Amino acid sequence: MTETQPIGVFDSGIGGLTVIRALRERLPAEEILYFGDAARVPYGSKSPETVIRFTRECLGFLLRRNVKLLVVACNTASALALPVLAGSLPMPAVGVIEPGVKAARERTRNRRIGVIGTEGTVRSGAYRRTLEQGAEPARHEAADAVLVFEQACPLFVPLAEEGWTEGEVPRLAAQRYLAPLLAHEIDTLILGCTHYPLLRGVIAEVAGPGVALVDSGDETARVTQARLEALGLARRGSARGRCTVYVTDRPQRFREIGAAFLGEPLESVAVVDQSDLPWYER
């Protein structure tokens, strides 16, 4: 591996662009290859076996492009596929579950933590298991224990993609979804989906000032930076790195709404030739 190789970022759709946004703020010189599986999104409603298969195939696409580190920006894939696939990958891989959990445990004061995410992420129990294990899995002291409350928020993804991130509609959805968590007096809330940062303002308004929001994408970028620096693979220089986006379907749609997620226009969006992907049967 060399520092000039790109970082590979994978997500089931467009939400992972919020992770790239955070990466580009921390590591502006890095070249980034993003793969969005728009043809098969969403992953959150699919079986674990299907999510693992899809993730293996999509990571293979990035591996063939000589990336130096993989970021699995999809919460569902991080929860269901990464634990299974990590040991067989030829390079470091960073998911979004553990960075968000670590930050939440550091910020909570009353040890009551809420998690919002897709149905698949919540159903997997990955955040709950990792939170309950603690920062060090071998520790089980009562003082280290936390109470975890989870809530699936399926409407947040289409609201973010349609640009309905402010106003009455997203506010009513947030009130409905967050009410059970707030009833448990949480003081920390993990945004367990890469779409949710676009709704951060509404979520923060409904949650109130007493609830700290944890953006798993921001925390993942922090961990990625530390990993690259520790391995001596962080790219140096003042020139801003290029972000190249590959999608499996609907590139125009991806380009139109992607700027809101990335915070800047998308430089390059390419449709992956189906013959380049082993999972398309002829």
N, C-alpha and C positions, 0 to 999 in steps of 0.2 A: 504494500500500500504506500502511496505517496500523497503529499498534501494537495497536489494539483488535481487529483481525481475528484469527481463530484460526489455529493451526498445524494442518496436515493431516498425519496419519500413516497410512501404508498398510502392511499386511502381508497375506500370503496366508491367515493364520489368526489364532490367538490369541497367538502368541509375541511379537508387537510390543508387547504391553502391558508387557513388561519395559523396553522403550525409553521408553514413556510414564512408567513409574515413575521412571526416571532423569531424564526431562525435568521432571517435577513436583517433583522434589527441587531441581533447579537453577533452574527457572523456575515457581515456584508460582502466579504470577498469570496465567499464560497460559491462554487458552481452547484446548482441543484437540479436534479431530474425528478419530476413529479409524475406519478402514474395514478390516474383516476379511473377506476373501473365503472364508468358511467353506464355501460351496457347491462350491468348486473346489480346495480345499486337498487334498493338498500340491502345491506348485509344484516341489519338489526333484526329482521323478521325471519331469517333463514336458520337452518339447523346448524349445530356446531360442526358436523361433518362437512357440510357444504362450505361454511366459512373457512375451514382449514384448507380445503381443496382450492378454493378461489384464491386465498392468500398465498399459498405455495406457488401457484401459477403466476400471480402478479409479481411476487418478489423475484421469481425466476427471470422475468422480463428485465427488471432493474439489474440483477446480477450479471446478465449478459452484456450490460453496458458499463461494466467495470467501475462500479461505485465503490467507495471506501468505507461507507457506513450506511446502514439502513435505518430509517425512521418509519415505524408503523404508526401512522397518524390516525388510523381508524380505531376507535375505542372497542368496537365489537371484535375486530381482528386481534387487537392487543389482548383482549380478554380470553378469546377462545383459541386463536391460532398460534400466537407467538410463543406461549409456553410449550407447545408441541413442536414447533419448528426451530426454535432458537438454537438448539444443540446441533442441528445439521447445517447451519449457515456458516459460510467461510469467513465471516467478518462480524464485527459488533453490530447489534441491533438494539434499538431503543424503542420501547412502546410508550403509550401515554398513561398507563394505569399507575405504575409505581411512582413516577415523578409527582403526579397529582396527589397521591396518597401521602407521600413524604411531606409535601407542603401543607396539606390539611392537618396532619398530626402536629406539625410545628406551630400552627396558628390557632388551633382550638384552645379554648380556655376552660370550657365546661365539659369537654370530652364527648360532646354530642355533635356528630357530623352527618350532614345530609349529602346525598348523591343524586343527581338527576342525569338521565341518559336515555338512550334508545331502549326499546323493549328487550333487544338481544343482550345489550350490555347489562341491564338490570337483572335479567333472567340468569345470566351467567354467574352472578354473585362474585365476580372478580374483585370489584372494589371492596365489597364487604369482607371477603377473605383476607385481602391484603391489609386493609385497615385493622382488622382484628388480630392479625399476626403481629403488628407493631413494626417499628423501624428495624428491629432485629428479630427474625423469626424465632430465635431460641428463647426470647424473653417472654414471660407470661405473668409478670407481676400485676397485681390488681390495679396498682397506680398507673400502669401503662395501658389499661383497657379503655376502649372507647365504645360508645353506643352508635350504631350506624343505622340510618333511616334512608331508604331508597325510594325513588319515584320515577317511573317512565314518563317521558313527555313527548309523545309521538308527533304532536302538532308543531313543535318548535322547528323541526327540520324544514317542512314546507313553508312555514312562515319566513324563515331566514332566506330561503331560496327565492321566494317571491318578493323579498324586500320589505315585508311587513314587520319591521323591527321596532316600530314605535306606534303609539296610539292605543285605541280602546281594544282592538282585537287581540294583539299580543299580551296586553295587560290583563285582560280577562282570562286568557289561557294560563298566564303565569300565576294569577291568583288561585285558579282551580288546582293547578299542579303543586304549588308550594304550600297550600294550606295544611295538608297533613304533616309536612316536615316542620313547619313553623309551630304547629300544635305540640310537637315534641321538643320545642325550645332549642333547636339547633343553633349553634353560633358560627358554624363554618359550613359552606356549601360548595361541593365540587361540581364544576360544569363538565360533566362526563361525556360530552359530545363536541366535536370540533365545529359544529354549526352554532353552538350556543353563545360563543363570544359576541356574535352579531346582535344578540338579544340581551347583552349584559346590562344595558341601561335599564330596561324594563324589569329584568330579574332583580337587580339591585334595589330598584324602587319598591318592588313588592316585598322583598326579603327584609328590607329595612337596614339602617346603619349598624345594627348590632350583629349582623351576619357577614362574615368575611367570605368573599367569593374567591375560589381557587380555579384558575384557568389551566387545565391540564396541558394545553398547547404551549403556554408560556413556560411552564415548568419543564416540559419535554425539551424545549429549546435550550434551557439552562443546563440540563443534564447532557444534552448532545454537545454543547460547547465544552463542558468539562471533560467529557470522554475524548473528544478530538484533541484537546490540549494535552491530556495525560498521555495519549498515544503519539504525540508529536505530529499529528495529521491536520492540524488547523491551518488553513490556507492564509498566507500573509499577503500584504500588499494593500494599496489604496483603491485599486480598481474594483468596481462593484461587479460581483459575479452574476452570471446569467442564470435565469430560471427557465428551464425548458419543460413544457407540460405535454404529457402524452395522455390521451383518453381513448377509450374503446368505443365511444359513441357520442354523438351530438356535440361536436366541437364548437359550433357557433353558440349554442346555449351556454356551454362552459365559458366561452370568452365573454359573453354578455354579462353574466352574473358573477364571474370569477373575480372581477376587479373589486367588488365590495368585500370579498373574503380576503383577498391578498392586500388590499389597501393601495393598489396601483394597477395600471393596465397590465394584462398578461402579454409578455413579450412574444411567446411562441406557443401555439397550441396545435399539436399534430395528432391526427387520427392514426391509431396503430393498425397497420395492415393485419387483417385477421389471419393471414397465412403465417404471421410471425408468432402467433400465440398457440401453443399446443392444445389449449382447451377448446378450440373450435374444431368440431368434427366436420369433415367434408363428406 
